[in-house]
Amino acid sequence: MPIFLIDENGNHQPARTDSGAELVVLSDDLTPSEVGTELGLVADCWWLRGEFVSHPQDERWHRSRPYPHNGWKLASRLPKGEPAEKHLADLLERIGPQARRVSELASDPRIVSTRLWLVHRTDNENPGFSLSDWLLKRLVALGAGLDVDVYVVPSVE
């Protein structure tokens, strides 16, 4: 059910959101290519330990520090305006039958971290979202950690 906000003219408008979901695997021992082979999935993005972090949207971070670990990332392919729970469902669909392999790799001592990142930005002053029981069951089956970031921002575009 969409949440409606009242603008300065008293008109109702839906809250604007910007959401996403990612699976991130970090390792000091495995290269991103080896992580992808272990998972049977092709990364959307990867990096090597020692490469510099760059965030083109924020000059303060541009080439400011090296990555501490090798990284491998798979993300939802939905538009950012879709709700957070839909992003998570899309990511879990992308992982699909490889969920067992993710779970096995998550407990591998060569892995520093296996986490799902769920990000939700909104201009709604009372943010929130729901995760269905079937989404939660699939999350638990992955054996990965879950980080949820919720931001209230004045304008999401």
C-alpha positions, 0 to 999 in steps of 0.5 A: 500500500503506497504511503501518501504525503501532503505537499505545501499546497495540501495535495497528496503525493506518493513518497519518493523512494530510492532503494536497492539490494546487493549481495557483497562477498569479501575475501583476503584469500579468494579473488573476485573471479574465484568467488564467482566460480565458487558461487556459479554467478557472474558479478555485477561489480568487483574490486581487488584489495588495495585498489582505491575506493572512488565515489564519483558522486562525493568528491570527499571520498574520491580516491581517498583510501584503498579497499581492505579486501577483495570484493564481489557484488551482485545487485538487484536490477530493478529501477531505484524507485521500486520499494526495498522489499521488491529489490530484495526479492529481485536479488534473491531471484537472481541468486536463485538455486545458487543460494546453497552455494552462497550459504556454503561460501558464507561459512568458508574460513577464506571469506571475511564477510558475506552480507546482503545490503538493503538500502532505502532512502525516502522523503517520508518522515516516517520511513519503513517497509515490510519483509514477508515471511517467504523473503525472510525464510530465503534470507535465512537460507542464504546464511549471510548477514543482513545490513539495512540502511534507512535514510530520510532525505529532503528530496529523492530523485 
